[in-house]
């Protein structure tokens, strides 16, 4: 189960209690951790100086000293992917919320069911994004690789090498069979005992193998029929989930 971290910035005690109740009663099976802030200054200190990051931020817009909108702008500098949810007694800040790519905008008094639905959608969105990331470890260092950035994966002498679209490469220990069972995207196809390719990065299929921007990925006889069929389905837009 994923744990999703949420920061709530609200200076009204009654409103904070209401939000807290919504969060802890949401149908999310205990998958949330919630940190509360009474002012934007405290939140920004943790984000900018302590380098804390949260998956979801809930802001009251009318905060003292630093508004929720301004706090969101500064958080966007530190975290481009966080989901921002605004809570306001007025609808006048819709445009500003749009400018910082807000996930949602709730108007006070906050409807309990509507707010719970928004939180659940935000959490599910975070979980889907995490499912598209491959976590690897090598010599004690952990790396998170986006599926979309991996061109292909090769195996040699119990080492797995990840060839990325930007030209970089990562290495981890392991077996290709075990890795293949961990990958959740149907775009990744086993085409050789030593190779897995991302079909989204394949330019064409030739007699030599799959042509990618990082070179040709070979296809062996054992995997040829299944790999070629997956590629054809990809081309004709009938790629289906397993």
ZIJO-V574621 format. One record per residue. N is the residue number from 1. RES is the residue in one small letter. PHI is phi in degrees with one decimal (none if undefined). NEAR is the number of other ideal C-beta (glycine too) atoms within 8 Angstrom. Layout:
BEGIN
n=N res=RES phi=PHI near=NEAR
n=N res=RES phi=PHI near=NEAR
END
This chain:
BEGIN
n=1 res=x phi=none near=4
n=2 res=x phi=-79.3 near=7
n=3 res=x phi=-109.5 near=7
n=4 res=x phi=-107.4 near=13
n=5 res=x phi=-95.0 near=12
n=6 res=x phi=-127.1 near=15
n=7 res=x phi=-107.7 near=13
n=8 res=x phi=-114.0 near=13
n=9 res=x phi=-116.9 near=16
n=10 res=x phi=-148.7 near=14
n=11 res=x phi=-96.4 near=9
n=12 res=x phi=-98.7 near=7
n=13 res=x phi=-60.4 near=5
n=14 res=x phi=-63.9 near=6
n=15 res=x phi=-65.7 near=12
n=16 res=x phi=-63.0 near=13
n=17 res=x phi=-63.4 near=8
n=18 res=x phi=-65.5 near=10
n=19 res=x phi=-64.0 near=14
n=20 res=x phi=-58.3 near=11
n=21 res=x phi=-62.9 near=9
n=22 res=x phi=-62.1 near=13
n=23 res=x phi=-64.9 near=12
n=24 res=x phi=-78.6 near=8
n=25 res=x phi=-105.7 near=6
n=26 res=x phi=-66.5 near=11
n=27 res=x phi=-82.0 near=5
n=28 res=x phi=-124.9 near=10
n=29 res=x phi=56.4 near=5
n=30 res=x phi=71.4 near=4
n=31 res=x phi=-91.7 near=9
n=32 res=x phi=-111.4 near=13
n=33 res=x phi=-121.1 near=7
n=34 res=x phi=-120.0 near=11
n=35 res=x phi=-118.3 near=9
n=36 res=x phi=-104.9 near=9
n=37 res=x phi=-130.9 near=12
n=38 res=x phi=-93.8 near=8
n=39 res=x phi=-152.4 near=12
n=40 res=x phi=-67.7 near=15
n=41 res=x phi=-59.9 near=8
n=42 res=x phi=-65.2 near=9
n=43 res=x phi=-62.9 near=14
n=44 res=x phi=-65.9 near=12
n=45 res=x phi=-62.2 near=9
n=46 res=x phi=-64.3 near=10
n=47 res=x phi=-74.6 near=14
n=48 res=x phi=-86.4 near=9
n=49 res=x phi=-107.6 near=6
n=50 res=x phi=-93.9 near=7
n=51 res=x phi=58.8 near=7
n=52 res=x phi=-80.0 near=6
n=53 res=x phi=-132.1 near=9
n=54 res=x phi=-121.9 near=11
n=55 res=x phi=-76.2 near=9
n=56 res=x phi=-133.0 near=17
n=57 res=x phi=-119.9 near=14
n=58 res=x phi=-110.1 near=12
n=59 res=x phi=-116.9 near=16
n=60 res=x phi=-77.6 near=13
n=61 res=x phi=-76.1 near=12
n=62 res=x phi=-85.8 near=8
n=63 res=x phi=-105.0 near=14
n=64 res=x phi=-72.6 near=5
n=65 res=x phi=65.8 near=6
n=66 res=x phi=-115.1 near=10
n=67 res=x phi=-74.2 near=9
n=68 res=x phi=-61.9 near=15
n=69 res=x phi=-64.6 near=13
n=70 res=x phi=-64.8 near=9
n=71 res=x phi=-61.5 near=15
n=72 res=x phi=-63.4 near=15
n=73 res=x phi=-59.4 near=9
n=74 res=x phi=-70.8 near=11
n=75 res=x phi=-68.7 near=14
n=76 res=x phi=-59.2 near=12
n=77 res=x phi=-64.3 near=5
n=78 res=x phi=-86.2 near=9
n=79 res=x phi=-147.7 near=9
n=80 res=x phi=-76.2 near=4
n=81 res=x phi=-102.0 near=4
n=82 res=x phi=-63.1 near=12
n=83 res=x phi=-93.6 near=10
n=84 res=x phi=-108.9 near=15
n=85 res=x phi=-122.7 near=16
n=86 res=x phi=-101.0 near=17
n=87 res=x phi=-126.8 near=15
n=88 res=x phi=-148.0 near=14
n=89 res=x phi=-83.7 near=5
n=90 res=x phi=-134.6 near=8
n=91 res=x phi=-94.2 near=7
n=92 res=x phi=-72.7 near=4
n=93 res=x phi=-103.8 near=12
n=94 res=x phi=-55.3 near=8
n=95 res=x phi=-62.8 near=6
n=96 res=x phi=-63.1 near=8
n=97 res=x phi=-64.8 near=13
n=98 res=x phi=-61.9 near=8
n=99 res=x phi=-64.6 near=6
n=100 res=x phi=-104.6 near=11
n=101 res=x phi=58.5 near=7
n=102 res=x phi=-65.3 near=11
n=103 res=x phi=-78.1 near=10
n=104 res=x phi=-162.1 near=9
n=105 res=x phi=-137.7 near=11
n=106 res=x phi=-103.8 near=12
n=107 res=x phi=-107.1 near=9
n=108 res=x phi=-73.0 near=8
n=109 res=x phi=-67.8 near=3
n=110 res=x phi=-73.6 near=13
n=111 res=x phi=-72.4 near=6
n=112 res=x phi=-59.1 near=9
n=113 res=x phi=-67.3 near=6
n=114 res=x phi=-61.8 near=9
n=115 res=x phi=-64.9 near=12
n=116 res=x phi=-61.3 near=12
n=117 res=x phi=-62.9 near=8
n=118 res=x phi=-64.0 near=12
n=119 res=x phi=-62.8 near=15
n=120 res=x phi=-62.0 near=11
n=121 res=x phi=-64.0 near=9
n=122 res=x phi=-64.7 near=13
n=123 res=x phi=-63.8 near=14
n=124 res=x phi=-62.7 near=8
n=125 res=x phi=-63.6 near=10
n=126 res=x phi=-61.2 near=13
n=127 res=x phi=-63.1 near=10
n=128 res=x phi=-63.0 near=8
n=129 res=x phi=-63.3 near=9
n=130 res=x phi=-68.0 near=8
n=131 res=x phi=-65.8 near=7
n=132 res=x phi=-96.0 near=10
n=133 res=x phi=-123.3 near=10
n=134 res=x phi=-103.3 near=11
n=135 res=x phi=-96.3 near=8
n=136 res=x phi=-128.7 near=11
n=137 res=x phi=-133.3 near=9
n=138 res=x phi=-146.9 near=10
n=139 res=x phi=51.6 near=3
n=140 res=x phi=82.1 near=4
n=141 res=x phi=-101.6 near=6
n=142 res=x phi=-98.8 near=6
n=143 res=x phi=-130.1 near=9
n=144 res=x phi=-111.3 near=7
n=145 res=x phi=-109.2 near=13
n=146 res=x phi=-73.8 near=9
n=147 res=x phi=-52.7 near=13
n=148 res=x phi=-65.4 near=7
n=149 res=x phi=-97.7 near=8
n=150 res=x phi=-92.5 near=16
n=151 res=x phi=-83.3 near=11
n=152 res=x phi=-158.0 near=14
n=153 res=x phi=-127.0 near=14
n=154 res=x phi=-121.0 near=9
n=155 res=x phi=-130.5 near=12
n=156 res=x phi=-157.8 near=6
n=157 res=x phi=52.2 near=3
n=158 res=x phi=67.3 near=6
n=159 res=x phi=-109.9 near=9
n=160 res=x phi=-106.4 near=14
n=161 res=x phi=-115.8 near=11
n=162 res=x phi=-104.1 near=13
n=163 res=x phi=-97.6 near=10
n=164 res=x phi=-92.1 near=12
n=165 res=x phi=-63.3 near=10
n=166 res=x phi=-84.3 near=5
n=167 res=x phi=97.7 near=6
n=168 res=x phi=-78.6 near=5
n=169 res=x phi=-137.5 near=8
n=170 res=x phi=-126.3 near=11
n=171 res=x phi=-131.6 near=8
n=172 res=x phi=-145.7 near=10
n=173 res=x phi=-81.7 near=7
n=174 res=x phi=147.0 near=8
n=175 res=x phi=-111.0 near=8
n=176 res=x phi=-65.3 near=14
n=177 res=x phi=-59.7 near=6
n=178 res=x phi=-67.3 near=8
n=179 res=x phi=-63.7 near=12
n=180 res=x phi=-58.4 near=10
n=181 res=x phi=-73.8 near=6
n=182 res=x phi=-86.1 near=7
n=183 res=x phi=-73.4 near=10
n=184 res=x phi=-96.9 near=5
n=185 res=x phi=-91.6 near=7
n=186 res=x phi=-71.4 near=8
n=187 res=x phi=-72.7 near=10
n=188 res=x phi=-92.7 near=14
n=189 res=x phi=-124.5 near=11
n=190 res=x phi=-76.2 near=11
n=191 res=x phi=-121.4 near=15
n=192 res=x phi=-165.9 near=10
n=193 res=x phi=-61.3 near=8
n=194 res=x phi=-117.8 near=7
n=195 res=x phi=-141.1 near=14
n=196 res=x phi=-125.0 near=13
n=197 res=x phi=-118.2 near=16
n=198 res=x phi=-91.0 near=13
n=199 res=x phi=-60.5 near=12
n=200 res=x phi=-66.9 near=6
n=201 res=x phi=-103.4 near=13
n=202 res=x phi=-85.9 near=14
n=203 res=x phi=-85.1 near=6
n=204 res=x phi=-162.8 near=5
n=205 res=x phi=-110.1 near=8
n=206 res=x phi=-121.7 near=7
n=207 res=x phi=-63.9 near=2
n=208 res=x phi=-85.6 near=6
n=209 res=x phi=144.6 near=10
n=210 res=x phi=-82.3 near=14
n=211 res=x phi=-90.0 near=10
n=212 res=x phi=-124.7 near=14
n=213 res=x phi=-69.2 near=6
n=214 res=x phi=-102.7 near=9
n=215 res=x phi=118.1 near=4
n=216 res=x phi=-92.0 near=9
n=217 res=x phi=-101.8 near=13
n=218 res=x phi=-70.4 near=9
n=219 res=x phi=-119.5 near=11
n=220 res=x phi=-92.3 near=9
n=221 res=x phi=-60.3 near=4
n=222 res=x phi=-59.5 near=5
n=223 res=x phi=-102.6 near=12
n=224 res=x phi=-58.7 near=10
n=225 res=x phi=-61.1 near=6
n=226 res=x phi=-67.3 near=9
n=227 res=x phi=-65.9 near=14
n=228 res=x phi=-67.7 near=10
n=229 res=x phi=-66.6 near=8
n=230 res=x phi=-62.4 near=12
n=231 res=x phi=-66.0 near=13
n=232 res=x phi=-64.2 near=8
n=233 res=x phi=-63.7 near=10
n=234 res=x phi=-61.7 near=11
n=235 res=x phi=-62.3 near=6
n=236 res=x phi=-93.8 near=6
n=237 res=x phi=69.9 near=5
n=238 res=x phi=-118.6 near=5
n=239 res=x phi=-65.1 near=8
n=240 res=x phi=-118.6 near=6
n=241 res=x phi=-70.5 near=3
n=242 res=x phi=-73.3 near=3
END
